[in-house]
Amino acid sequence: MALARACETTDDHSEPTTSTVRATLAVPRGARGTYRVGLALPDPRFPGAADAVRCANATVDWVSGVNIVAGVRIGR
């Protein structure tokens, strides 16, 4: 008798998944420069930035518990 094996997903993870996030953000008048866009995923079971969920991608920078996922330039 074969046992059924639980599987999280059928994706073999051989190719990266691309997600697009769009947002409208309020920016202070006169703001200019390049800013980093980050994704913070704190784990409520542990206090402190060091215990936040970190993306596994080597290309995602990690700064004080925040996954830096993009940069945006404001102004000219």
N, CA, C and O of each residue as an XYZ file, in Angstrom:
304
protein
N       0.845     -1.175      0.000
C       0.000      0.000      0.000
C       0.892      1.241      0.000
O       1.775      1.372      0.848
N       0.666      2.137     -0.937
C       1.442      3.370     -1.033
C       0.867      4.415     -0.082
O      -0.350      4.557      0.036
N       1.735      5.128      0.579
C       1.306      6.189      1.484
C       1.251      7.507      0.733
O       2.144      7.811     -0.058
N       0.219      8.282      0.974
C       0.126      9.614      0.375
C       1.134     10.517      1.075
O       1.278     10.481      2.297
N       1.815     11.310      0.294
C       2.816     12.205      0.846
C       2.303     13.643      0.774
O       1.927     14.122     -0.296
N       2.290     14.317      1.907
C       1.834     15.707      1.932
C       2.827     16.570      1.169
O       4.038     16.382      1.288
N       2.328     17.500      0.400
C       3.181     18.353     -0.411
C       2.705     19.791     -0.283
O       1.517     20.074     -0.433
N       3.624     20.690     -0.007
C       3.288     22.101      0.138
C       2.841     22.684     -1.201
O       1.890     23.463     -1.256
N       3.519     22.311     -2.266
C       3.233     22.835     -3.593
C       3.764     21.876     -4.643
O       4.629     21.047     -4.361
N       3.247     21.992     -5.836
C       3.766     21.175     -6.930
C       4.867     21.899     -7.686
O       5.469     21.327     -8.595
N       5.140     23.144     -7.327
C       6.201     23.923     -7.962
C       7.555     23.346     -7.570
O       7.821     23.115     -6.390
N       8.412     23.113     -8.564
C       9.731     22.547     -8.254
C      10.754     23.611     -7.868
O      11.909     23.288     -7.591
N      10.341     24.874     -7.848
C      11.183     26.001     -7.420
C      12.435     26.173     -8.278
O      13.413     26.763     -7.820
N      12.421     25.671     -9.511
C      13.598     25.798    -10.361
C      13.714     27.195    -10.961
O      14.811     27.613    -11.331
N      12.624     27.911    -11.062
C      12.637     29.272    -11.591
C      12.102     30.224    -10.526
O      11.165     29.885     -9.804
N      12.697     31.422    -10.424
C      12.191     32.376     -9.436
C      10.796     32.854     -9.794
O      10.451     32.977    -10.969
N      10.007     33.117     -8.785
C       8.671     33.651     -8.980
C       8.759     35.165     -8.997
O       9.456     35.760     -8.175
N       8.065     35.783     -9.915
C       8.038     37.237     -9.997
C       6.674     37.733     -9.556
O       5.644     37.258    -10.033
N       6.677     38.687     -8.646
C       5.437     39.299     -8.184
C       5.532     40.796     -8.432
O       6.597     41.393     -8.271
N       4.442     41.386     -8.816
C       4.396     42.827     -9.033
C       3.509     43.445     -7.976
O       2.375     43.010     -7.771
N       4.025     44.456     -7.309
C       3.267     45.179     -6.290
C       3.172     46.625     -6.748
O       4.185     47.256     -7.049
N       1.970     47.139     -6.799
C       1.767     48.538     -7.179
C       1.128     49.270     -6.008
O       0.257     48.738     -5.320
N       1.581     50.507     -5.799
C       1.022     51.285     -4.693
C       1.107     52.763     -5.012
O       1.949     53.197     -5.798
N       0.237     53.518     -4.400
C       0.306     54.970     -4.456
C       0.676     55.427     -3.057
O      -0.031     55.140     -2.091
N       1.782     56.134     -2.956
C       2.282     56.558     -1.649
C       2.301     58.074     -1.553
O       2.582     58.767     -2.530
N       2.003     58.571     -0.385
C       2.093     60.005     -0.134
C       3.560     60.359      0.107
O       4.220     59.765      0.960
N       4.052     61.317     -0.641
C       5.451     61.730     -0.529
C       5.469     63.192     -0.093
O       4.746     64.013     -0.658
N       6.282     63.526      0.902
C       6.349     64.921      1.350
C       6.741     65.859      0.204
O       7.583     65.519     -0.627
N       6.138     67.009      0.173
C       6.448     68.014     -0.850
C       7.950     68.319     -0.829
O       8.537     68.512      0.236
N       8.546     68.358     -1.984
C       9.966     68.676     -2.100
C      10.893     67.488     -1.908
O      12.113     67.637     -1.989
N      10.339     66.317     -1.657
C      11.192     65.133     -1.466
C      11.904     64.797     -2.774
O      11.287     64.774     -3.839
N      13.181     64.544     -2.685
C      13.987     64.161     -3.845
C      15.027     63.157     -3.392
O      15.425     63.130     -2.228
N      15.454     62.344     -4.320
C      16.516     61.407     -4.010
C      16.113     59.972     -4.284
O      15.025     59.690     -4.786
N      17.013     59.082     -3.943
C      16.779     57.663     -4.129
C      16.481     57.039     -2.770
O      17.200     57.269     -1.798
N      15.424     56.256     -2.715
C      14.990     55.625     -1.477
C      14.917     54.116     -1.670
O      14.709     53.636     -2.784
N      15.085     53.386     -0.604
C      14.960     51.930     -0.640
C      13.559     51.531     -0.217
O      12.970     52.135      0.679
N      13.036     50.509     -0.871
C      11.729     49.970     -0.525
C      11.974     48.644      0.172
O      12.637     47.757     -0.365
N      11.431     48.520      1.377
C      11.691     47.320      2.160
C      10.427     46.598      2.575
O       9.340     47.173      2.615
N      10.594     45.339      2.878
C       9.509     44.491      3.340
C       9.919     43.913      4.687
O      10.852     43.114      4.777
N       9.211     44.325      5.728
C       9.493     43.822      7.082
C       8.496     42.721      7.408
O       7.286     42.916      7.291
N       8.996     41.582      7.809
C       8.154     40.438      8.151
C       8.496     39.958      9.559
O       9.127     38.913      9.721
N       8.083     40.715     10.577
C       8.435     40.327     11.938
C       7.741     39.035     12.348
O       6.597     38.779     11.971
N       8.439     38.245     13.112
C       7.863     37.022     13.668
C       7.347     37.374     15.055
O       8.146     37.672     15.943
N       6.037     37.348     15.265
C       5.492     37.783     16.557
C       5.935     36.923     17.739
O       5.772     37.324     18.891
N       6.490     35.750     17.461
C       6.948     34.890     18.556
C       8.274     35.357     19.147
O       8.638     34.960     20.253
N       9.003     36.211     18.400
C      10.316     36.654     18.848
C      10.434     38.162     18.735
O      10.130     38.722     17.681
N      10.868     38.832     19.790
C      11.060     40.276     19.708
C      12.393     40.601     19.023
O      13.342     39.820     19.092
N      12.450     41.742     18.374
C      13.709     42.200     17.797
C      13.810     41.930     16.310
O      13.278     40.948     15.795
N      14.506     42.827     15.638
C      14.660     42.736     14.185
C      15.453     41.510     13.760
O      15.234     40.988     12.666
N      16.356     41.045     14.587
C      17.189     39.907     14.213
C      16.380     38.635     14.015
O      16.848     37.693     13.376
N      15.168     38.601     14.560
C      14.336     37.412     14.456
C      13.205     37.562     13.446
O      12.274     36.757     13.438
N      13.274     38.595     12.584
C      12.274     38.763     11.540
C      12.528     37.737     10.441
O      13.618     37.174     10.342
N      11.506     37.501      9.615
C      11.639     36.553      8.513
C      12.503     37.184      7.431
O      12.232     38.294      6.972
N      13.528     36.477      7.036
C      14.464     36.979      6.033
C      14.283     36.227      4.726
O      14.201     34.998      4.714
N      14.220     36.980      3.609
C      14.109     36.338      2.299
C      15.365     35.513      2.035
O      16.466     35.896      2.430
N      15.189     34.388      1.369
C      16.311     33.483      1.128
C      17.159     33.896     -0.069
O      18.257     33.369     -0.252
N      16.679     34.814     -0.875
C      17.416     35.224     -2.063
C      18.690     35.958     -1.687
O      18.669     36.869     -0.860
N      19.797     35.562     -2.294
C      21.076     36.215     -2.010
C      21.091     37.649     -2.516
O      21.908     38.450     -2.063
N      20.206     37.987     -3.444
C      20.190     39.334     -4.019
C      19.353     40.314     -3.206
O      19.323     41.503     -3.523
N      18.680     39.844     -2.177
C      17.857     40.724     -1.341
C      18.685     41.177     -0.142
O      19.066     40.374      0.710
N      18.956     42.486     -0.094
C      19.714     43.022      1.040
C      18.877     42.957      2.305
O      17.648     43.005      2.256
N      19.557     42.848      3.437
C      18.935     42.731      4.758
C      19.480     43.856      5.613
O      20.674     43.888      5.908
N      18.617     44.786      6.017
C      19.049     45.935      6.813
C      18.150     46.046      8.039
O      16.965     46.355      7.917
N      18.701     45.800      9.199
C      17.989     45.946     10.473
C      16.633     45.251     10.483
O      15.649     45.821     10.954
N      16.574     44.039      9.975
C      15.343     43.269      9.997
C      14.389     43.558      8.855
O      13.237     43.125      8.886
N      14.851     44.285      7.844
C      14.008     44.624      6.700
C      14.643     44.071      5.430
O      15.836     44.263      5.194
N      13.845     43.385      4.611
C      14.287     42.897      3.306
C      14.163     44.035      2.311
O      13.055     44.497      2.038
N      15.290     44.501      1.758
C      15.270     45.596      0.789
C      14.984     44.989     -0.584
O      15.813     44.264     -1.133
N      13.808     45.290     -1.131
C      13.376     44.625     -2.345
C      13.451     45.501     -3.595
O      13.365     44.985     -4.710
N      13.610     46.813     -3.432
C      13.666     47.687     -4.599
C      14.208     49.048     -4.195
O      14.388     49.349     -3.015
N      14.458     49.850     -5.200
C      14.833     51.234     -4.989
C      13.911     52.101     -5.824
O      13.416     51.661     -6.861
N      13.679     53.312     -5.391
C      12.835     54.235     -6.153
C      13.467     55.617     -6.113
O      13.957     56.066     -5.077
N      13.447     56.277     -7.257
C      14.001     57.626     -7.338
C      12.843     58.618     -7.417
O      11.921     58.451     -8.215
N      12.905     59.639     -6.591
C      11.863     60.659     -6.549
C      12.459     61.991     -6.983
O      13.538     62.370     -6.528
N      11.775     62.684     -7.842
C      12.258     63.957     -8.341
C      13.153     63.770     -9.540
O      13.220     62.687    -10.121
N      13.837     64.830     -9.903
C      14.704     64.776    -11.083
C      16.131     64.571    -10.727
O      16.984     64.503    -11.612
